[in-house]
Amino acid sequence: MLSNVDPDYPIDPVPKPARRSAFSVLVVLLGFTFFTPTMLAGAQVGAAFSFGEFLGVLLLGSAVLGLYVAVLGAIGARTGLTTVLMSRYALGSVGAKGASLLLGGTQVGWYGVAAAALADLTAQAFGWGSGAEQLLMVAAGALMGVTAYYGYRGMYWLSAVSIPPMFVLAFWVVARSLGEVDGWAGLTGREGTGTLGLAAAVTIIVGTFASGGTQAPNWTRFARSGTQAFWAALAAFLVGNGLMLFFGATGAIAFGQADFVLVLYELGLVAWGLVLLVGNLWTTNDNAAYAFGVAGAEIFNRPDKRPFVVGGVVLGTLLAVSGVYDWLTTYLLWLGIVIPPLGGVIIGDWLRSWRRGLPEPATHGFPAVRWGNLAAYAVGALTAWGTGELGWGVPPVNGVLAAMLAVWIFGLFTTERAPTRTEARETPR
């Protein structure tokens, strides 16, 4: 029977005795990045470029995403706080509610996308109609929230069991894909459609996990040091997420399908396709459910995420039934614009004010809104949007850098100071 005390510390720093190994954190993060819609994004980007160009775009986008998430992950481990709790320091007690709604809300949307993807591909495999597909969405939505309800431990064991067979299946299909196109020469010899520019392509790649990656501190806060969290997050988002994009592009080139699950179906391996599909989506969706659970706990200042996990699962399932899956590409582009600047504000504020340690809220107190940092977020988001419209650089990167710079500039006009060493709470390094 589950204890009435939530063991995941949704509104408190994770204490040292509850910290986990770097391997444990890596497993949870890898499970998060193994996501079928990421393959769909890889297929879309891969189709627009020659294979060599695609590899360059993939490396650039994955490096941007990986470094961004790794820095946030290290801050999460040093503070022991979730992203939404760090937002209280960056944006104030009321401003953080907006961040929680933004981050939690996008994860509810992702939850609906994943539930819809699972139902859609399962219905295709068995030739079922739309009525059965909607029932599958409800069943999938209910099932995938279970491990998030049980917290970090449940997510770790699900990822540990699911990741090895997913890796084996994915690399096996890559080998079959190469056979379909006469080896590497067939892949490298193709030309792209040219329908995407570099900025848009990198924005889509970063957008696949812009929201989720910004919330990586939800799990890296369990790491024993900032260094461990940095390398675990970098490996998961540079390598793990990059492989998902690569798998999607390879399958699309060889078989004309954007998803390895459908490739497995075409090869007559329906059962294995379903194994990959369920493991792939479940390991991501329980992280999404966990994220909107801790966001809800922050909004209502409740030391228990579980009621909000249940509420978010219900809402995400309703979104799935309503057809949120059809808006995936537009959704990714907007996530790449509005989410990374929030991470830029948190990183900039940490470097400017809190890198020696966070004072206790009881002694420091939170202003209702830190207007300078809120303005810095607006600058970052507008920069990401504007440079995307003009085709200048990589919009998510522009947004993060602009937000970080604006934090320092607006900080010159505020009286807030960094805590002294005697004020600073000792945080794990």
N, C-alpha and C positions, 0 to 999 in steps of 0.2 A: 504494500500500500504506500502511495506517495506521501511524503511528509508535507505538512502545511508550510514548511519553510522552503523557499525556493533556493536551491543550492548554487544558482548561477549568478547571484549578486547583481540583479538588474539595475539597482540604483546606488550601488556601493562599489568601491575599489575591490578587486579580487585580492584576497590576502595571500601572503607567500605560501602558506601550507596548501592552498588550493591550486597552485600553479602546476602546469603540465610541461612535458618535454617538448622540444622543438619538433620531434617526429610526430607527436600527437597533434600539434597545431597544424603541421603541414598536411597531415591526412585529412583533417576537417576542411582546410582551405582547398585542397585538391578536389574533394567531393563537391565543394561549392562551385568550382570552375568547370566541372564536367557537366555541360548543359547543352541539350539538343538545339535550342534556338541559337546558340553560339555557332553551331555548325551551319545553320541557315545563313547567318551573317557572313561566315567564311565563304560559303558558296556564292553569295551575291558579290562580295569583293573579288573573289578569285575569278569570276566570269568576266570582270571588267578589265583585267590586265593579262599580259603575257605571264607565263609561269614564273619567270625570273623577276619580273616587276612585282608580282604578287608576293614573292618571298621577301623582297625589300620592304614593301608596305607592311607585311605581317610583322617583320622584325621591328620596324619603327613603332607601329601601333602597340605591339606587345611590350616593348621596352618602356614606352611612355606610361602605359597602364601599370606595368610591374613596378617601376620606380615610385610612381605616385602612391600606389597601395602599400609598398614596403615602408615608405617614410611614415605614413599614417599608422601602419601596423606597429612600428617601433614606438611611436608615441603612445599607442594604446597599451603596450606592454609596460612602458615606464610609468604610466599613470594608473594602470589597472582599471581604466574606465572605458565604457562603451562610447561610440561616436556621439550619441545624443547627449551623454553626460558631459563630454568634453565641450559640446556646444554651449553648455551653461556658462563655462568660463569664457568662451569666445563671443557669444551673442547675448548673454544675460539670461535670467530665469524665464522671462517671457519670450525673448527672441529664440531661445532653444526650443520652445514649443513649435515654432514654425519649422525649425530644422527637423524635429521629430515627425511632424506631419508630412514634410517633403520626403524624408528618407523612408519612413514607415509606409507612406502612401505608395511610393514607387515599388517597394517590395511586395505590397499587396497586388499591384498590377502585374509584377513578374510572376507571382504565385498563380494568378489567373492565366497568364500566358502558358506556363508550364503544364497546368492542369488541362488546358485546352489542347496543347500539343500531344500529351499522352493519350487523350481520348480520340483525337483525330487520327493519329497514326495507328492506334489499336483498331479503330473502326475500319480503316482502310485495309488492314491486314486480314480481317475476317469478312469484309464486304458488308458490314452493317450500315444501317441507315442513320439519319440525323437524330431520330428519337433515341436510339441506343447510344449514340455519341454523347448526347446530353446527360444521360444516366451515368455514363462512364466519367464525365467531367465531375459530377457530384461525388461519385465513389473515389476518384483519384484525389479530389480536393480534401476529402475527409481523411483518407489514408495517409497522405504525405505530411500532414501536420502532427502525426503521432510522435515522431522522434524529436521534433522541436519542442513539444510539450514536456518531454523528459530532459531536455536541455543538452548541454555540451556532451555528456556521456553518451546519450542516445545518438547524437549526430556522429560522434567519433566511431562507434561500432558499426553504424550503417555504412559510413565511408570506407572503413577498413575492410568490410566484407565485399562491397560493391566495386571498388576501384580496380583490383587485379583482373577480374574477368572483363571489365570494360576496356582496359588497356589491351588485353589479348585480342578481343574481338576487333577493336579499332585498327590495330596494326595488321591483323589478318586481312581486313578489308582493304587496307592500303596495298598490300601485296596483290590482292585480286584486282584492284584498280589498275595497278601497273601492268598486269597481264592483259587487261582490256585495251590499253592504249599503246601496246608494244614497248613497255618499259619507260624508263626516264626520258628517253628521246621523244617519245610520244607526248609526254607532259610538257617538256621544255620547248617543243616545237610549235605549240599552239599559240594563237594570237588572241588577245582580249577584245571585248566589244567596245571598250573605251567609253562606257556610259558613266563612269565615276571618275572624278578628279582625285588627286592625292589627299587633299584636305578632307573631302567627304568620306573617303575610304578609311582614313585613320580615325576620323570621328566615329564611324560605325564600329570600328574595332574597339576603341576606348569605350564607346557607349554600351558594348555588350556587358561590361561589368563596372561602369562608372558609378552606378548607385551601390551595387553590392560591394565593390572595392572600397568605396568611401566608408562603408560600415565594417570593413575588415577588423578594426579594433574590437568589435564585439567578441571576436574569437582570439585575436592575438593578445588581448589583455590577460589571457591565461598562460602566456609564455613566461619563462623564468627570467628573461632579460630582453632588453630592446634589440640587442644584436640577433638573438635567436628569432625574434619576431620578424625582423627585417628580412633575413634570408629565407625564412619559411614563406613569407608573403611574396617575395620576389620570385621564388621557385614556382609557387602555385600560379601566379598570374602571368609571369613571363613564359614559363614552360607549359604548365597545365592548360591555361586558357589559349595559348598559342597553338598547342597541338589540336585542340578542338576546332579552331579556325582552319588549320591545315587539313584536318580530316574532312571537314565539310567541303572545302575547295576541291580536294582530290576526288571525293566521291562524285561531286557535280561534274567535274571534267570527264571522268571515266564512264559514268553510268547515266549522266543527265539527271541525277537526283541530288538534291541539296542536303540529304540527311543519310547517314550511315544506316539508320534503322530501315529506311526504305530500300537501301542497297541490299541489306540482308534479306528483306522480303523478296526482292527480285531474284536472289540466289536460292530461294526456296527454304531459307533458314528462319522461318517465322518465329519459332520458339526462341531462338537465340536473339532475334531482333527485339522481341518483347523483353527479354532479360536485360539487354543493353538499354532499351528505352526506359524501363521502370527504374533501374539503378541510376541511370543518367539523370533523369528528372527528379527523382526522389531526393538524391543527395544534394541537389541544389535547392529544391523547394523547402526542405526542412530548415536550411539556413535562412531563406527568405522569411519563413514563418517566425523563426527565432528573432530576426531583425525587427519585424513589426511588433513582436511581443515586447522586446525591450524598449522600443519607441513608445509604445502605449504605457509601459510602466513609468517612463520618464514624464510623459504628459500628465499623468494623474498622480505621479510621485508615490507609486505603489511598489512595495518590495517583492512583488510577485508578477512575473511576465505571463503566466499561464492563461489567465482570463483573456488577455489581449491576443495571445496566440489563437485561441478558439474563435474570438470575434473576427480576427483578420482572415482566418481560414474560411469562415462563412462568406465574408465579403469578396475574397479572391475567387471563390468558387462561383459566386453570382456573376462576377465579371467574366469568368470563363464561359459561362452559359450565354452571356450577352454578346460574345464575339470579339473580345479584346485581342485575340490572336491575329486578327486581320490587320491590326494597326502596328505590327511589330517594328517594321523599318522606321516609320515615323517616330515611334516611341523611342527607339535607340538613338536617333539623331537628337531628340530633345534631351534625353538623359545625358548625352555627351556635352550638352550646352549648360544645363542648369545645375547638375550635381557636382562636377569637379571644382567649381569655384568655392563651394562650401568647404571642401577639403583644403583648398588653398588658404581660406581664412583660418581654419584650425591650425594648419602648419605654420602660417605666418605669425599667428598670435602666440603659438607655442615658442617659436624661435625668439620673438620679441619680448615676451613677458614671463614665460613659465618654464623655460628649459632647465632652470636650477631646481624646480620642484613646484608642485601645486600646493598652495596653502589650503588648509581645511576650510570648507564652506562656512563653518560656525565662526571662524575667526576672520575670514576674508569677506564673506557675504557676496551675494550676487546682485548687481544692478538689474533692474527690470529688463532694460535693453541697452546693449552697447552699440550706440548708434554709429560710431566710427567703423566698427567691424561689419555692421549690417550694410552700411554704404559700400564698404570694400567688397562684400559679396555681390551687391548690385553692379559694381564696376566690373567684377570678374565675369558675371553672367552676360552683361551687355557686350563686353569685349569678345567673349566666345561667340555670341550670336552675330555680332557685327563683322568680325573677321571671317566667319563662315559664309556670310552673305557675299563678302567681297573676295573670298577665295585667298585670303592672306594666311599663310602658315597653317598650323594645326589648331583649330578652334579650342579643343579641350585644354591643350597646353597653354594657349594664350590666356584662357580664362583662369587657370590656376596661377600662372605667373602674375597676371594683372591683380588678382585678389591678394596674393602675398605682398606685392609691392604696395598696394593701396592700404593694407593693414599698417605697414610701417609709416607711410605718409600721413594717414589720418591719426596715427598714434602720436605724432609730433604735436598735435593740437589737443591732446587729452592729458589729464593729470595722473592717470593710472600709472603706477610703477610696477616693476617686477618685484617679487617678494625677496626680502633679504634672506640670508642663509639661516638665520634663527627662526624666521617665519615659515620657511619652506618645509613642507612635509617630506620626510625621506621617502623616496620612491625607488622601486627596484630597477636596477640598471641591467 
